């Protein structure tokens, strides 16, 4: 059954975790406090609202907490915020010896975060995220910094390991930061989702990160670590920028205006099927038997199946 529920503001990221659909609500003015909604994933009813001290950017759940990056807060909350998922209280702000970015992932033993995407004046790298940092949730501290040969735009956990996607490649790292697998790609992958023995990647741009206007890439990558070849390309009519997977089905957000929502069955020959949606898509979250779509104009959640 498809239906929509209104939201009290502009939605950002969504995350389904242990029977709760978490939805970030951005403030009207960036840098001001936002909110995090705990939503019933069956009905769309808001169970509770957490008021944040920052504008929410990215978040994950794990180790009994919500881990969140944001903007604003006067520098007091620069870093990774560890929140109590019931009260919303900030339990700890975790900082590192080096600037931290926004992309987050949870593994079975750690929280991983990308490095900052800007560097100090005079640094040999002018732009691009090449670092990932490992946070030990017991020590609540950054315990490892790993430099990659590719940039980092998105992360996803896989047991004790973590996958990264960005410009140039899609690597898989061990909990010690060793590269277990590396798939070179053209251009950049903007979003990564776990699936079976590997990942789905939204291949968003061709060209180079140094291009002012990189040409769009209209395809998905299905990467299987144990298969030959490792990479399968699925052509699309529009450029994808978001992907989520569950129950053998991948859900994709693609295009600019209007946005498209597509789904593919991973157990069959991949053939994208379009699902009509209204407004502008901000995020997509796969569930058992369907997906939730966060939209603006109007601000709402839509359940599709």
N, C-alpha and C positions, 0 to 999 in steps of 0.2 A: 504494500500500500504506500503510495506517495503522498506526502503532505508537507506543509511548511509551518514554521512557528516564528513569530516576530522576535527580534532581539533589541535590547535597550541600548543600542549603539553600534558602531562599525566593528564587525568581527575581523579577527586576524587568524592566527594559527588555531587549529583544533588538534586534539589528541584523545584517542580512546584508550582507557586504561582501567582494568579491573572493574568493569561495570559502570564507569563514569565517562561521559564525554566532556572533556575540558575545552572551553572556548575562551580565547582571549578577546577582550573588548578594548579597542583603542580609544584614547581620549579625543575630544574634538580638536585639541591643540597638542601637537606632538611634543613630548617631553614632560607633559603633565601626568598625574596618576591615572592609571587605567584600572581595569577589573579582570577577574578571571571567574568564569561561570562554571559551576559543576552541574551538568545537564544529564537527565535521565536519557540514555541512548535509545530507549524504546518509544517514549512519548515526546521527547523534546522539552519536557518540563524542567525549569530551572530549580534545582534542589537548594543551592546556596550560592551566594556571591562573595567573592574575596576581593577586597579593595587593595590595590597594589600601590606602592610608593613610586612607581616608575611607569612609563609607557611600555607595555609588554612587547617583546620582540620574538624570542623563541623560548620554548620550555619543554621539559621532559619530566616523567615521573620515575621514581625508583628509590629503594631503600627507605620507604615510608615517608617520602617527601616529594614536593614539587620543586624542581630546579629551573630557574628562570633567568633570562638575560633581558635587560631593558634599557631605556634611555631616560635621562633626566635624574631627578633626585638630588641635584646639587653635588654630585660626586660621591655622596655618602653611600650610594648603592651601586657604584661602578664595580662590576665583577659578576659573579654568579650568585643569585639569591637562593638560599635554601628555605623553603616555606613549609609550614605545617599545613597539610591539605585540609584539615578540619577548620582551624581558626584563621588561617591565612597569615599567622604571625611569622615575621622574618626570624628564622632561627640562626642564620649565619650569612654573612657576605664573604664570599671566597674570592680572593685576589691572588695573582701570581707575580713572580718577579718580572714577567713580561706582560704587555697588554693582552687582554683576552677579547675574543670576538663575540659572536652571537649564536652561531650554529651549535646545537647540543645533541648528544646521544647518550643513552644509558645502556651499559652492558651488564652482565651478571655480577661484576665486581667493581665497576667504576662508572664515573660520569666523564664523558669526553667533551671538549669544547675546542672549536677552531680558534686560531689566533686572531688578533686584530687585523683589519684589512688596510691599514695605513701604517707607515713607518716614519720615524723621525727624519728631519731634514738631514741630507747627507748620507742616509742609509743606502747601500747599493741596490736594494729593492725599492722601487717607487710605489708599487701597488701590487695587490694580490695577496691572498692568504696562503702561506706555505707551511704553517705550523698547526699542529694539534697538541692539546694539553690534556693530561689525564689527572682527574681529581679522585683522590681516595675518600670515599664517603665517611669512613670511620675517623680519619684524621682531619677531614674537612679542609684539605689543602691540596694544592697542585703538586704532584709527585713526579711528573715526567713531562718533558717537552720533546716533540718529535718533529723534525723538518722533513717535508716530503719534496719530491721532484715535480709535483703537480699542485695546483691550488685546491682550496677547500671551500665549497659553497654549501654543501649539505653533508650530514653524517647520519648513520643509522647503526644501532647495535645488532650484533649477531652472536649470542652466547657471550663468551669472554672477548670476542673480537669486535672490531668496529670497521665499517666501510665508510669511505669518503668519496665524494664526487665533486668535480670542479672542472677547470680547464686542464686539458692534456690527458688525464688518466682517471681511472677508478681503482684505487688501491684498497686492499683489506689488510688491517693491522692486527697483530697479536696484542695481548694485554701488556706485553713488554715493549710494544712499539715497533716490533719487527714486521716488515712487509711480507705477508704470507702469499699474496697474490696481487698482480697488477695488470689491469687491462687498459692499454692505450686507447684513446678515443680521439676523434676529430672534434675540435672546438670544445664545447663545454656541456657538462651535464648539470642541470639546475636542481634536481630533486632525485632522491634515491629511496627505494623501498625494498625491504626484505621479502624474498619469495623463494621457497624451496632451497635448492643448492646454489644460491646466488642472490642477485638483486635485479630489480627493474630500475632503469635510469631514464629520466626525461632529458633527451638530447635537445637542448634549447637553441644553441648557437653553433655555427661553423666559424671558421676564421680563427682569429687570435684575440686574446684578452686585450691586446694593445690596439685593436681596431676601435675607432670611435663609434662606428655603427656596424657591429659584426652581423653578417648575414644569418637569417634564421635557419635552423635545422628542423626539418619537419619529419621527425622519426623518434621512435622509442628504441632503447637498447635493452635486450634481455641478456644478462650476463650469468652464465653458469660455470662455476669454478671447476667442476669435474667433467664437463662436456667438451666435445671437439666438433666444431670450433667453439670457443668460449662465448663469443658474441654473436647474437642474432639481431638483425635490424628489422623493425616494423615501420613501414612508411605511414605517414599521416598527412592529412590535408593542411593542418595548421601546426605551428610550433608548440610543443608541450612545455609546461613549466612547473607542473606539480603532479605527483603520483603517489598513490597509496594502494596497498594490496592486502587482501585477507581472503581466506577460504579458496585460494586458487584463482581469484579474480583481481585484476588490476584496474583501478579507476584513475583516470587521467584528466587533468585540467589543461586546456590548450587554447591557443588563439589569443587575440588582443581585444577586439571589439567587433562583434560580440564574442564572449567566451564560449568554449565548447566543453562538454563533459562526455568522456568516452569510457567504455569498459571493454576488457579483453579477458577471455577465459584462458588461463595459463595451461590448462590440461588439454587443450585442443590447438589446432593450427591458429595462431593469433590473427584475428580479424576484428579491427575496432568497430564497435557499435556506438553510435551517437545517442545521447539522452538529452532531450530539450530541457533547458533551464532558463530562468529569467534573470535579469539584472547582471551584475558583475561578480564573478567568482573570486573569492579571496583564498579559500583553501578547500581541500577535499579529504575526507576520512573514510576509508573502507571499513565495513562492518560485515558480520555474518549475514549474507543474503542481500547486501545492498551497500549504500554509502550515504554519508551526510555531506552536504555542500553548504559552505558558509558564503553568503552573498551580501552585496550592498546594492542600494537602489532597487528594492528596499533592503534594509538591514534585516536579514532573516537566516534561519537554518532550513534547509530542505532535505527531507528524507527521500531518497530515490532507490528503486530496486528493479 
